[in-house]
């Protein structure tokens, strides 16, 4: 008998693992499934807390919902061409299927309760996003995913994208990224998630880039299929954008986009600073970017556990969504003022990346720095945790059907201030009035002309 194996068997398990060669060590696999009662408790508790935060961040939209901004494009299209065209037509240069379908369905259900139906549909998409993150088997522990869910709803920015069905596509654009963390194929779920995410926005479709890198590294069939699916949506989104008027109206400034990428990092921790100095923003952004890159390099140089691939994928995703979010208005937006929606995806991905570094890095100082950045970012919620607007009566606007002699305008919210509502955008047609139960008026010449896109 060979004495070495026998002696090795007497060693404690910890010492045997330390003595094993790298090739003999078993690669860390997906975490074991938690006990069902504990899993249910964590999932339900996380969804309840996140839902409460969702309501608190946009309370007036819960209590007094109304139609917002570019929803008028979709509603006008629905009244002219019906539900199918509404769902599958681009909105200002992009396919936004979840948004278009939700607004179209709310209009089909009835204009009388349109704002209320829209609000609860947007809430349903938010809860679905939480379910996509929390329920499928994942390479990430359930407790970590619960932390990611809370970071998602606590993005340190003006909550413009909360409770508004128009901005549903920002949430569903995250779906492909979340699916990259799943440990099983689950094509019955993965397929729809990839298609919906890719057809939510060009940012969601551009996740074909990190998907391709994942495939190159692992050569798994599921990653290849995911890349092909997202690649197809990226082609569709790109063609829609390049053939739209928006592409001609949005010049590309590469230098400004690079600086905006840096400011995504600095604004993440300095969103509470009302009038920041641009030079300070650029410097802080460069320092934070360098720190994250250093943490990633350190993690790649040693075993980082099973989450290393997820962390690296998040880093690539951050570059992609940062560029796409910066293109429309680089250096002129602000997470607490003008265009805070353009910070939603970068802030969420930065928060997720920092959180996973904080809970998985083998270096204590790296974990502390990442956690500190998240904590400092939450200071911004002291300024912009919730958003309030003046209530407008949707039913009072529709009451114009009683006396209208033709199509008429209904104002839509833009900033939440009644004096700044868009008053010549949404058109209510006589056919819509008839569906609302108002008697047909003696229609004369049209009262308004349609406003073009």
C-alpha positions as CSV (number, residue, x, y, z in Angstrom):
1,X,0.0,0.0,0.0
2,X,1.2,3.5,-0.9
3,X,1.7,5.4,2.4
4,X,1.2,8.8,0.9
5,X,-2.6,8.6,0.1
6,X,-3.1,7.0,3.6
7,X,-1.2,9.9,5.2
8,X,-3.0,12.4,3.2
9,X,-6.3,11.0,4.3
10,X,-5.3,11.8,7.9
11,X,-4.8,15.5,7.1
12,X,-7.7,17.9,7.9
13,X,-9.8,18.8,4.9
14,X,-8.6,22.4,5.0
15,X,-5.0,21.3,4.7
16,X,-5.7,18.9,1.9
17,X,-7.4,21.7,-0.1
18,X,-4.4,24.0,0.5
19,X,-2.0,21.2,-0.6
20,X,-3.9,20.5,-3.8
21,X,-2.5,21.7,-7.0
22,X,-4.5,24.3,-9.0
23,X,-5.5,21.7,-11.5
24,X,-6.8,19.4,-8.8
25,X,-9.0,22.1,-7.2
26,X,-12.6,21.8,-8.0
27,X,-14.0,24.9,-9.8
28,X,-16.6,26.7,-7.7
29,X,-20.0,26.0,-9.0
30,X,-23.4,27.7,-8.5
31,X,-24.4,28.1,-4.9
32,X,-26.6,25.4,-3.5
33,X,-30.3,26.1,-3.5
34,X,-31.5,27.5,-0.3
35,X,-34.2,25.9,1.8
36,X,-37.6,26.7,0.3
37,X,-39.1,28.5,3.3
38,X,-35.9,30.6,3.7
39,X,-35.9,31.3,-0.1
40,X,-39.6,32.3,-0.1
41,X,-39.0,34.6,2.9
42,X,-36.1,36.4,1.4
43,X,-37.8,36.8,-2.0
44,X,-41.1,38.0,-0.7
45,X,-39.5,40.4,1.8
46,X,-37.2,41.9,-0.8
47,X,-40.1,42.4,-3.2
48,X,-42.3,44.0,-0.5
49,X,-39.5,46.4,0.6
50,X,-38.6,47.3,-3.0
51,X,-42.3,47.8,-3.9
52,X,-42.7,50.2,-0.9
53,X,-39.6,52.1,-2.0
54,X,-41.0,52.2,-5.5
55,X,-44.2,53.8,-4.3
56,X,-42.4,56.2,-1.9
57,X,-40.1,57.5,-4.6
58,X,-43.0,58.7,-6.8
59,X,-46.0,59.0,-4.4
60,X,-47.9,61.6,-6.5
61,X,-47.9,59.3,-9.5
62,X,-49.4,56.6,-7.2
63,X,-52.1,58.9,-5.8
64,X,-52.8,61.1,-8.8
65,X,-51.5,59.3,-12.0
66,X,-51.5,61.2,-15.3
67,X,-50.2,60.8,-18.8
68,X,-46.6,61.9,-19.3
69,X,-44.4,63.3,-22.0
70,X,-43.9,61.2,-25.2
71,X,-46.7,58.9,-24.3
72,X,-48.8,61.1,-26.6
73,X,-46.9,59.7,-29.6
74,X,-48.1,56.2,-28.7
75,X,-51.6,57.3,-27.9
76,X,-52.1,59.2,-31.1
77,X,-50.8,56.3,-33.0
78,X,-53.2,53.9,-31.2
79,X,-56.2,56.1,-32.1
80,X,-55.1,56.3,-35.8
81,X,-53.8,52.7,-36.4
82,X,-54.8,50.4,-33.6
83,X,-53.0,48.2,-31.1
84,X,-50.7,46.1,-33.4
85,X,-49.1,49.1,-35.1
86,X,-48.8,50.8,-31.7
87,X,-46.8,47.9,-30.3
88,X,-44.4,47.3,-33.2
89,X,-43.7,50.8,-34.3
90,X,-40.5,52.6,-33.1
91,X,-40.9,55.5,-30.7
92,X,-38.6,58.4,-31.6
93,X,-36.0,56.2,-33.2
94,X,-36.1,53.0,-31.0
95,X,-38.3,50.0,-30.6
96,X,-39.6,50.0,-27.0
97,X,-41.9,47.1,-27.0
98,X,-42.7,46.9,-23.3
99,X,-43.6,50.6,-23.2
100,X,-45.5,50.6,-26.5
101,X,-47.4,47.4,-25.5
102,X,-48.3,48.8,-22.1
103,X,-49.6,52.1,-23.3
104,X,-51.4,50.5,-26.2
105,X,-53.1,47.9,-23.9
106,X,-54.0,50.7,-21.4
107,X,-55.7,52.6,-24.3
108,X,-57.4,49.5,-25.5
109,X,-58.7,48.8,-22.0
110,X,-60.3,52.3,-22.0
111,X,-59.2,56.0,-22.0
112,X,-61.4,56.7,-18.9
113,X,-58.9,55.0,-16.5
114,X,-55.9,55.3,-18.7
115,X,-53.4,56.9,-16.2
116,X,-54.3,54.4,-13.5
117,X,-53.9,51.4,-15.8
118,X,-50.6,52.7,-17.0
119,X,-49.3,53.2,-13.5
120,X,-50.1,49.6,-12.5
121,X,-48.7,48.2,-15.7
122,X,-45.4,50.1,-15.1
123,X,-45.5,48.7,-11.5
124,X,-46.0,45.2,-12.9
125,X,-43.0,45.5,-15.1
126,X,-40.9,46.6,-12.1
127,X,-42.0,43.6,-10.1
128,X,-41.3,41.3,-13.1
129,X,-37.8,42.8,-13.1
130,X,-37.4,41.9,-9.5
131,X,-38.6,38.4,-10.2
132,X,-36.2,38.0,-13.1
133,X,-33.4,38.9,-10.7
134,X,-34.5,36.9,-7.7
135,X,-36.3,33.7,-8.8
136,X,-34.2,31.9,-11.4
137,X,-31.2,29.7,-10.2
138,X,-28.2,32.0,-10.3
139,X,-24.4,32.0,-10.0
140,X,-25.0,34.7,-7.3
141,X,-26.3,33.9,-3.8
142,X,-29.9,34.8,-3.0
143,X,-28.8,37.3,-0.3
144,X,-26.6,39.1,-2.8
145,X,-29.4,39.2,-5.4
146,X,-31.6,40.7,-2.7
147,X,-28.9,43.4,-2.2
148,X,-28.8,44.1,-5.9
149,X,-32.6,44.5,-5.9
150,X,-32.4,47.2,-3.2
151,X,-29.6,49.0,-5.0
152,X,-31.8,49.0,-8.1
153,X,-34.6,50.8,-6.4
154,X,-32.2,53.1,-4.5
155,X,-30.4,54.5,-7.5
156,X,-29.1,57.9,-6.3
157,X,-30.9,60.1,-8.9
158,X,-34.1,61.9,-9.4
159,X,-36.7,59.1,-9.7
160,X,-37.9,60.2,-13.1
161,X,-38.2,56.6,-14.3
162,X,-40.3,55.4,-11.4
163,X,-44.0,54.9,-11.9
164,X,-44.2,56.2,-15.4
165,X,-45.1,53.6,-18.1
166,X,-43.2,55.6,-20.7
167,X,-39.9,54.7,-19.0
168,X,-40.7,51.0,-18.6
169,X,-38.1,50.2,-21.2
170,X,-35.3,51.4,-18.9
171,X,-36.1,48.7,-16.5
172,X,-36.5,45.9,-19.0
173,X,-33.3,46.9,-20.7
174,X,-31.6,45.3,-17.7
175,X,-33.2,41.9,-18.3
176,X,-30.5,40.5,-20.6
177,X,-27.7,41.5,-18.2
178,X,-29.6,39.7,-15.4
179,X,-29.9,36.6,-17.5
180,X,-26.1,36.4,-17.8
181,X,-26.0,35.5,-14.1
182,X,-28.4,32.5,-14.4
183,X,-26.8,29.1,-13.9
184,X,-29.3,27.1,-16.0
185,X,-30.4,27.5,-19.6
186,X,-34.2,27.9,-18.8
187,X,-34.9,28.7,-22.5
188,X,-38.6,29.0,-21.8
189,X,-37.7,32.0,-19.7
190,X,-34.3,33.1,-21.1
191,X,-35.6,33.4,-24.7
192,X,-38.4,35.9,-23.9
193,X,-36.2,37.8,-21.5
194,X,-33.5,38.3,-24.2
195,X,-36.1,39.3,-26.9
196,X,-38.0,41.7,-24.6
197,X,-34.7,43.2,-23.2
198,X,-33.2,43.6,-26.7
199,X,-36.4,45.2,-28.1
200,X,-36.7,47.5,-25.1
201,X,-33.9,49.9,-26.2
202,X,-30.7,50.1,-28.1
203,X,-28.9,49.8,-24.8
204,X,-30.6,46.5,-24.1
205,X,-29.8,45.2,-27.6
206,X,-26.2,46.4,-27.2
207,X,-25.7,43.8,-24.4
208,X,-24.9,41.5,-27.3
209,X,-21.4,42.8,-26.8
210,X,-20.8,41.5,-23.3
211,X,-22.7,38.4,-24.3
212,X,-20.3,37.8,-27.2
213,X,-17.3,38.2,-24.8
214,X,-18.9,35.6,-22.4
215,X,-19.3,33.2,-25.3
216,X,-15.7,33.7,-26.5
217,X,-14.5,32.9,-23.0
218,X,-16.7,29.8,-22.2
219,X,-17.8,28.6,-25.7
220,X,-21.2,27.6,-24.3
221,X,-24.1,27.0,-26.7
222,X,-26.4,29.1,-24.5
223,X,-24.1,32.1,-24.7
224,X,-23.9,31.7,-28.5
225,X,-27.6,31.6,-28.9
226,X,-28.0,34.6,-26.5
227,X,-25.5,36.6,-28.6
228,X,-27.3,35.7,-31.8
229,X,-30.7,36.8,-30.4
230,X,-29.4,40.0,-28.9
231,X,-27.4,40.6,-32.1
232,X,-30.6,40.4,-34.1
233,X,-32.3,42.9,-31.9
234,X,-29.3,45.2,-32.2
235,X,-29.6,45.1,-36.0
236,X,-33.3,46.0,-35.7
237,X,-32.7,48.8,-33.2
238,X,-29.8,50.2,-35.3
239,X,-31.8,50.2,-38.5
240,X,-34.7,51.9,-36.7
241,X,-32.4,54.6,-35.3
242,X,-30.4,55.3,-38.4
243,X,-33.6,55.7,-40.5
244,X,-35.3,58.0,-38.0
245,X,-35.2,61.8,-37.8
246,X,-33.6,61.5,-34.3
247,X,-30.3,60.2,-35.8
248,X,-30.0,63.4,-37.8
249,X,-30.8,65.5,-34.8
250,X,-28.3,63.9,-32.5
251,X,-24.7,64.7,-33.5
252,X,-22.0,62.5,-32.0
253,X,-19.3,64.1,-29.9
254,X,-16.8,61.3,-28.9
255,X,-14.8,63.6,-26.6
256,X,-17.8,64.7,-24.7
257,X,-19.1,61.1,-24.5
258,X,-15.8,60.0,-22.9
259,X,-16.0,62.9,-20.3
260,X,-19.7,61.9,-19.7
261,X,-18.5,58.4,-18.9
262,X,-16.2,59.8,-16.2
263,X,-19.0,61.9,-14.8
264,X,-21.2,58.9,-14.5
265,X,-18.8,57.6,-11.9
266,X,-18.4,61.0,-10.1
267,X,-22.1,61.8,-10.2
268,X,-22.8,58.4,-8.6
269,X,-21.1,59.5,-5.4
270,X,-21.7,63.2,-5.8
271,X,-25.3,63.4,-6.9
272,X,-26.1,65.5,-3.8
273,X,-23.7,68.2,-5.0
274,X,-26.0,70.8,-6.6
275,X,-23.5,72.9,-8.5
276,X,-20.4,70.7,-9.0
277,X,-17.3,72.1,-10.6
278,X,-16.8,70.3,-14.0
279,X,-13.0,69.8,-13.4
280,X,-13.7,68.2,-10.0
281,X,-16.3,65.9,-11.6
282,X,-13.8,64.8,-14.2
283,X,-11.0,64.2,-11.7
284,X,-13.2,62.3,-9.3
285,X,-14.6,60.2,-12.1
286,X,-11.1,59.3,-13.3
287,X,-10.0,58.3,-9.8
288,X,-13.1,56.1,-9.2
289,X,-12.7,54.5,-12.6
290,X,-9.0,53.8,-11.9
291,X,-9.9,52.3,-8.5
292,X,-12.5,50.0,-10.0
293,X,-10.1,48.9,-12.8
294,X,-7.5,48.2,-10.1
295,X,-10.0,46.1,-8.1
296,X,-10.9,44.1,-11.2
297,X,-7.2,43.5,-12.1
298,X,-6.5,42.3,-8.6
299,X,-9.5,40.1,-8.7
300,X,-8.5,38.6,-12.1
301,X,-5.0,37.9,-10.8
302,X,-6.2,35.5,-8.1
303,X,-9.1,33.2,-7.6
304,X,-12.2,35.4,-7.0
305,X,-14.7,32.6,-6.6
306,X,-17.6,31.9,-8.9
307,X,-18.7,35.6,-9.2
308,X,-15.6,36.8,-11.1
309,X,-17.3,36.3,-14.5
310,X,-20.3,38.2,-13.3
311,X,-18.2,41.1,-12.1
312,X,-16.2,41.3,-15.3
313,X,-19.4,41.1,-17.4
314,X,-20.8,44.0,-15.3
315,X,-17.7,46.0,-16.1
316,X,-18.0,45.6,-19.8
317,X,-21.8,46.3,-19.6
318,X,-21.0,49.5,-17.7
319,X,-18.8,50.8,-20.6
320,X,-21.6,49.9,-23.1
321,X,-24.5,51.4,-21.4
322,X,-22.4,54.4,-20.3
323,X,-21.6,55.3,-23.9
324,X,-25.2,54.7,-25.2
325,X,-26.7,56.8,-22.3
326,X,-24.2,59.6,-22.9
327,X,-24.8,60.0,-26.7
328,X,-28.1,61.9,-26.6
329,X,-27.0,64.8,-24.4
330,X,-23.4,64.5,-23.2
331,X,-22.3,67.0,-20.5
332,X,-25.7,68.8,-20.4
333,X,-27.6,66.3,-18.2
334,X,-27.7,65.9,-14.4
335,X,-28.9,63.1,-12.2
336,X,-30.9,65.5,-10.1
337,X,-32.0,68.0,-12.7
338,X,-32.1,67.8,-16.5
339,X,-32.4,64.3,-18.0
340,X,-31.9,62.1,-14.9
341,X,-33.2,59.1,-16.8
342,X,-29.9,59.0,-18.7
343,X,-28.2,58.1,-15.5
344,X,-30.4,55.2,-14.5
345,X,-28.6,52.4,-16.3
346,X,-25.1,53.6,-15.6
347,X,-25.9,54.1,-11.9
348,X,-27.6,50.7,-11.5
349,X,-24.7,48.9,-13.1
350,X,-22.1,50.9,-11.1
351,X,-24.0,50.1,-7.9
352,X,-24.2,46.4,-8.8
353,X,-20.5,46.3,-9.7
354,X,-19.5,48.0,-6.4
355,X,-21.8,45.7,-4.4
356,X,-20.3,42.5,-5.8
357,X,-16.8,43.8,-5.3
358,X,-17.7,44.6,-1.7
359,X,-19.0,41.1,-1.0
360,X,-16.6,39.0,-3.0
361,X,-13.2,40.7,-3.1
362,X,-10.4,38.9,-1.1
363,X,-8.9,42.2,0.0
364,X,-10.5,43.9,3.0
365,X,-9.5,47.4,1.9
366,X,-11.1,46.8,-1.5
367,X,-14.3,45.7,0.1
368,X,-14.3,48.7,2.4
369,X,-13.7,51.2,-0.4
370,X,-16.5,49.7,-2.5
371,X,-18.9,49.7,0.4
372,X,-17.9,53.3,1.2
373,X,-18.7,54.4,-2.3
374,X,-22.2,52.8,-2.1
375,X,-22.8,54.5,1.2
376,X,-21.7,57.9,0.0
377,X,-23.9,57.5,-3.0
378,X,-27.0,57.1,-0.8
379,X,-26.4,60.5,0.6
380,X,-27.8,61.8,-2.7
381,X,-31.2,60.3,-1.8
382,X,-31.4,63.0,0.9
383,X,-31.9,65.4,-1.9
384,X,-33.8,63.4,-4.5
385,X,-35.3,60.3,-2.8
386,X,-38.8,61.2,-4.0
387,X,-40.3,63.4,-6.7
388,X,-43.5,65.4,-6.4
389,X,-45.7,67.1,-9.0
390,X,-48.9,69.0,-9.1
391,X,-52.0,66.9,-9.7
392,X,-53.9,67.2,-12.9
393,X,-57.4,65.8,-13.5
394,X,-57.5,63.4,-16.4
395,X,-61.3,63.0,-16.2
396,X,-61.8,66.7,-16.4
397,X,-59.8,66.8,-19.6
398,X,-61.9,64.0,-21.2
399,X,-65.1,65.9,-20.2
400,X,-64.3,68.1,-23.2
401,X,-65.9,65.3,-25.2
402,X,-69.3,66.7,-24.2
403,X,-68.9,69.9,-26.3
404,X,-66.1,69.1,-28.7
405,X,-67.0,69.6,-32.4
406,X,-64.0,67.6,-33.5
407,X,-60.6,66.4,-32.3
408,X,-59.2,68.3,-29.4
409,X,-56.0,68.6,-27.5
410,X,-55.4,67.2,-24.0
411,X,-52.3,68.5,-22.1
412,X,-49.7,66.0,-20.9
413,X,-47.3,66.3,-18.0
414,X,-43.7,67.1,-18.8
415,X,-42.0,68.4,-15.6
416,X,-44.8,68.0,-13.1
417,X,-45.6,71.7,-13.2
418,X,-49.0,72.5,-14.5
419,X,-47.8,75.7,-16.3
420,X,-45.3,73.6,-18.3
421,X,-47.6,70.9,-19.5
422,X,-47.5,70.1,-23.2
423,X,-50.8,71.5,-24.4
424,X,-50.7,70.7,-28.1
425,X,-49.5,67.1,-28.2
426,X,-52.1,64.5,-27.3
427,X,-55.2,64.5,-29.5
428,X,-58.5,62.9,-28.5
429,X,-60.5,61.9,-31.5
430,X,-64.3,61.8,-31.8
431,X,-64.1,58.0,-32.1
432,X,-62.4,57.9,-28.7
433,X,-65.1,60.1,-27.2
434,X,-67.8,57.7,-28.6
435,X,-66.0,54.8,-26.9
436,X,-66.1,56.7,-23.7
437,X,-69.9,56.8,-23.9
438,X,-70.3,60.5,-24.9
439,X,-73.0,61.1,-27.6
440,X,-71.5,62.0,-31.0
441,X,-71.3,65.7,-31.5
442,X,-72.2,67.5,-34.7
443,X,-68.8,67.3,-36.1
444,X,-67.6,70.4,-38.0
445,X,-64.1,71.0,-39.3
446,X,-61.4,69.4,-37.2
447,X,-60.6,71.6,-34.2
448,X,-56.9,70.8,-34.3
449,X,-54.2,69.5,-36.6
450,X,-52.0,66.6,-35.7
451,X,-48.6,67.5,-34.4
452,X,-45.8,65.7,-36.2
453,X,-43.0,63.8,-34.5
